[in-house]
């Protein structure tokens, strides 16, 4: 479509990149980015860019990708629990300072001829343009003012962003057990002398540590210094004598944004303004950049804004909703992470990699065979080379549990003398209120003599994955022999659940037996 003038609200990665792509495609179009902050006044620390995002950037704009990669810092990932550790190799994962990423995108936008306006707050109705791209973030005023059907779901856990002045060797996932409870960090390097520390905890621990008071006492433009000092002691092993650094650092809860519509009239939402996905998937910048690519392509393919916006949403929404579901599962896993501190490091890393259902074991064994071998050794004593048929090997391992010996991990029939309590509840959140009720029933059944629990229900993959998570919770909090039903077609997922210590045995649905 022909465009005379485009206004972009928000000078974050998505807004800047959309502006550049539109200007490259339409040199005569006047493209202006309106950013309420001053140049270089961003807050935050590092941003992660995975291989998929880099591939999309390469296809759309190799010049910009080249400068991002040059400014980035490659790293692998390590899970640390006490003196136990497991490492995953990922040579395409990079961290980059948010300030540097914005500087690269600003340079390339200006090079293409985009105008950048800083220091003024604009509303969509104030902008003289054919279309307005609202990339104004998770707290989008455009979304709140407009007819987009936006909703916000707030997470249970609390987290804060901070940093430190040295480069970690790897991205690190590690708990810190304190007198008040457990804190968990996701930390990663993003330059030769800087790393991001994202630290989260549950509400009870947050209260016991006194952080409700420190949050209330911290001005909105300041950092929660008492929390930083406390956490600096808790993560002293990872920090190696360095300090935690704040930048408007305060405790908050993650907000998942969804919208019924991504456009209204001449205005279209992009990135966090339209949707968010939990940080444990590393998706905010990814989604914003991919939205920018999708919107630019749609505007180039359709004759008017309405059709272009419809095409953009139809193209992007399935991928966004898929990632939001993966992120939801990942968020629930991380919010319940302290319950897994007893799991050996190799199995815990496999549990982490398979937590959302998007990394199958056969792919993980291709990229990180040493991690899988370690997990299999902890699961069932693998001492030789990795088996050719991983799933069959996992299912064929014997098990001794509750005083009984099982020849393999597939339960065809409940043995005589074992009182199994069947759980058929279908829950959306294995750590929510409905699941709390399941756990209470399981405790009563266990006290009454139940030797274990069999979890059964719908055969679709999302239901099976959620059932496995609920089973893991009961296994940890109640005990007993844990059996999870599922179709034979999902035996790879069931096998991953066994290795990840989510269940003891699996059982195939009757129609799949």
Rosetta blueprint (number, residue, H / E / L):
1 X L
2 X L
3 X L
4 X L
5 X E
6 X E
7 X E
8 X E
9 X E
10 X L
11 X L
12 X L
13 X H
14 X H
15 X H
16 X H
17 X H
18 X H
19 X H
20 X H
21 X H
22 X H
23 X H
24 X H
25 X H
26 X L
27 X L
28 X L
29 X L
30 X E
31 X E
32 X E
33 X E
34 X E
35 X E
36 X L
37 X L
38 X L
39 X L
40 X L
41 X L
42 X L
43 X L
44 X L
45 X L
46 X E
47 X E
48 X E
49 X E
50 X L
51 X H
52 X H
53 X H
54 X H
55 X H
56 X H
57 X H
58 X H
59 X H
60 X H
61 X L
62 X H
63 X H
64 X H
65 X H
66 X H
67 X H
68 X H
69 X H
70 X H
71 X H
72 X L
73 X E
74 X E
75 X L
76 X L
77 X E
78 X E
79 X E
80 X E
81 X E
82 X L
83 X L
84 X E
85 X E
86 X E
87 X E
88 X E
89 X L
90 X L
91 X L
92 X L
93 X L
94 X E
95 X E
96 X E
97 X E
98 X H
99 X H
100 X H
101 X H
102 X H
103 X H
104 X H
105 X H
106 X H
107 X H
108 X H
109 X H
110 X H
111 X H
112 X H
113 X L
114 X L
115 X E
116 X E
117 X E
118 X E
119 X L
120 X L
121 X L
122 X L
123 X L
124 X H
125 X H
126 X H
127 X L
128 X L
129 X L
130 X L
131 X E
132 X E
133 X E
134 X E
135 X L
136 X L
137 X L
138 X L
139 X L
140 X L
141 X H
142 X H
143 X H
144 X H
145 X H
146 X L
147 X L
148 X L
149 X L
150 X E
151 X E
152 X E
153 X E
154 X E
155 X L
156 X L
157 X L
158 X E
159 X E
160 X E
161 X E
162 X E
163 X E
164 X E
165 X L
166 X L
167 X L
168 X L
169 X L
170 X L
171 X E
172 X E
173 X E
174 X E
175 X E
176 X E
177 X E
178 X E
179 X L
180 X L
181 X E
182 X E
183 X E
184 X E
185 X E
186 X E
187 X E
188 X E
189 X E
190 X E
191 X E
192 X L
193 X L
194 X E
195 X E
196 X E
197 X E
198 X E
199 X E
200 X E
201 X E
202 X L
203 X H
204 X H
205 X H
206 X H
207 X H
208 X H
209 X L
210 X L
211 X H
212 X H
213 X H
214 X H
215 X H
216 X H
217 X H
218 X L
219 X L
220 X L
221 X L
222 X L
223 X L
224 X L
225 X H
226 X H
227 X H
228 X H
229 X H
230 X H
231 X H
232 X H
233 X H
234 X H
235 X L
236 X H
237 X H
238 X H
239 X H
240 X L
241 X L
242 X L
243 X L
244 X L
245 X E
246 X L
247 X L
248 X L
249 X L
250 X L
251 X L
252 X E
253 X L
254 X L
255 X E
256 X E
257 X E
258 X E
259 X E
260 X L
261 X L
262 X L
263 X E
264 X E
265 X L
266 X L
267 X E
268 X E
269 X E
270 X L
271 X H
272 X H
273 X H
274 X L
275 X L
276 X L
277 X L
278 X L
279 X H
280 X H
281 X H
282 X L
283 X L
284 X H
285 X H
286 X H
287 X H
288 X H
289 X H
290 X H
291 X H
292 X H
293 X H
294 X H
295 X H
296 X H
297 X H
298 X H
299 X H
300 X H
301 X H
302 X L
303 X L
304 X L
305 X H
306 X H
307 X H
308 X H
309 X H
310 X H
311 X H
312 X H
313 X H
314 X H
315 X H
316 X H
317 X H
318 X H
319 X H
320 X H
321 X H
322 X H
323 X H
324 X H
325 X H
326 X H
327 X H
328 X H
329 X H
330 X H
331 X H
332 X H
333 X H
334 X H
335 X H
336 X L
337 X H
338 X H
339 X H
340 X H
341 X L
342 X L
343 X L
344 X L
345 X H
346 X H
347 X H
348 X H
349 X H
350 X H
351 X H
352 X H
353 X H
354 X L
355 X L
356 X L
357 X L
358 X L
359 X L
360 X L
361 X H
362 X H
363 X H
364 X H
365 X H
366 X H
367 X H
368 X L
369 X H
370 X H
371 X H
372 X H
373 X H
374 X H
375 X H
376 X H
377 X H
378 X H
379 X H
380 X H
381 X L
382 X L
383 X L
384 X L
385 X L
386 X L
387 X L
388 X L
389 X L
390 X H
391 X H
392 X H
393 X H
394 X H
395 X H
396 X L
397 X L
398 X L
399 X E
400 X E
401 X E
402 X L
403 X L
404 X E
405 X E
406 X E
407 X L
408 X L
409 X L
410 X E
411 X L
412 X L
413 X L
414 X L
415 X L
416 X L
417 X L
418 X L
419 X L
420 X E
421 X E
422 X E
423 X E
424 X L
425 X L
426 X L
427 X L
428 X L
429 X L
430 X L
431 X L
432 X L
433 X H
434 X H
435 X H
436 X H
437 X H
438 X H
439 X H
440 X H
441 X H
442 X H
443 X H
444 X H
445 X H
446 X H
447 X H
448 X L
449 X L
450 X L
451 X L
452 X E
453 X E
454 X E
455 X E
456 X L
457 X L
458 X L
459 X L
460 X L
461 X H
462 X H
463 X H
464 X H
465 X H
466 X H
467 X H
468 X H
469 X H
470 X H
471 X H
472 X H
473 X H
474 X H
475 X H
476 X H
477 X H
478 X L
479 X L
480 X L
481 X E
482 X E
483 X E
484 X E
485 X E
486 X E
487 X L
488 X H
489 X H
490 X H
491 X H
492 X H
493 X H
494 X H
495 X H
496 X H
497 X H
498 X H
499 X H
500 X L
501 X L
502 X L
503 X L
504 X L
505 X E
506 X E
507 X E
508 X E
509 X L
510 X H
511 X H
512 X H
513 X L
